[in-house]
Amino acid sequence: MAALSLHAAQAEPADLLGTRALRAVEEWRSRVGLDRSHRSGSDEFPFEEVVAHYRSVGRGGANPALVTELRDLHGAVQSAAPAEEGDRGAPLLAGWLRLTFDQEGGDYHTYVGTHLYDAMREQAQEDKGDVLSDTIMAALAVDLLSIEAAALAVEPSRGQRTRVRTAYQLLGSMDALAPSWALEFKGEASPLAPPNDLVGDEALAAAVSQAVSAAADRIPWPVRRLVENTMLPVTRLHDEQMFIRSIQVFEGLYVHVGRCLERAISALGSGDTEGGCAELTDAAERLEAVPALFRVLTTMPREAFAVIRDNTHGRSAVQSTSYRRVEALSAPPTPGNPQSPLPGTEGETLQEVFERQTPWLPRRDVVRFEDTMRRLDAGWHKSKRTHWGITLKVIGSVPGTGGTSGADYLKQTAEVPLFPGLAAGTPGA
Ligand code: HEM
């Protein structure tokens, strides 16, 4: 039998029933009033109580009266008159509430909270965008490690020990997966877990606790709060929490790779091959660090995923816009690709700009740019192959929650290159 999460196993009756959350929401509502959901009102919303209930019982088991209240509140917050000084918290609250009543008709985005992460990233100043987005990834990795270490402390097992070690290594990989965050504290004592041989649970727990508290100090409160609030599992299983955090880290990565592609398109379009190569190298280096993330995901037990899968129909990552965007920015859709194309993508793809610019650029630059595109393609391909392999191991050949044939579909899409024009031989070849 798959293990319960600590929240589910140790919840107080008021959190299991949802009465603490319901009372807190009602109190909040009567305090702030619906027609003046001013900023401090949104900030003081009892997120913690609601999240504690959802983590104890899963979205499917949430108190129906609370769900109705949250749905109603969503409508009210959305239509509330904006406060005079502008309420930046209200749209965020409305966006978050949307996750709490999606039991019917919810999708991948309401499962993961992608719109909340997008909204936070959009708030960053242009030059701080990568730092914020990398800080979010690090915060997710820190939280994952804390959850896993807490579970090991309560119920030590071989499988859980492996999970903690992989999560610890994932935090150590943040200097490659989220380098802008790691650079922020260059020269100071690093909270990134060192790759060492930790013998015994005590040594592991001490190293984890040191790494987590040092890393947490470098994560601003709004990011921590976003991470905490977007852990709204659909089941009571411990493994689903790892699944959600893994998806959220991957989403951060897809968003970043998409950004690098956009910037590479613009640089190459103006003849700046150097700048374009730097962007593609940044994306490729991150993809090359992805095995650390897959090592965590491979610890997913089949029986636990079977339960998660049963509860996540219609919520497949096949709906991920950021993932689709990476492919849509790279090259025009290839005939025979089983993926549905991303609607609303405009402008030239990187492959098209490359083909257009090739005759005008020095041969040396063309070769270098093409090599970097190939490097990115290789990283993307490897990541898709690994995902296919894990899927085969975890669910075998049953269909996916997104309505595809499952592993067979992934095997097929894994072989579609990011830049098919290069595979066929480009002007630079
Ligand atoms: C044990 C874990 C996982 C299993 C068994 C699994 C399984 C699947 C399956 C069967 C599909 C096919 C689409 C469908 O019908 O649902 C799929 C698609 C996809 N999955 Fe996963 N998945 C896992 C973890 C993840 C994670 C953590 C991510 C990170 C975001 C992810 C990202 C994707 C993406 C982007 C697609 C679409 C691929 C495409 O269209 O080419 N998966 N997954």
Residues whose N, C-alpha, C, O or C-beta is under 5 A from the ligand:
A	BS01	HEM	F243 S246 I247 F250 E251 L297 M300 S316 A317 V318 S320 Y323 Q339 I390 T391 V394 I395 G400 T401 G402 G403 T404 G406 A407 T413
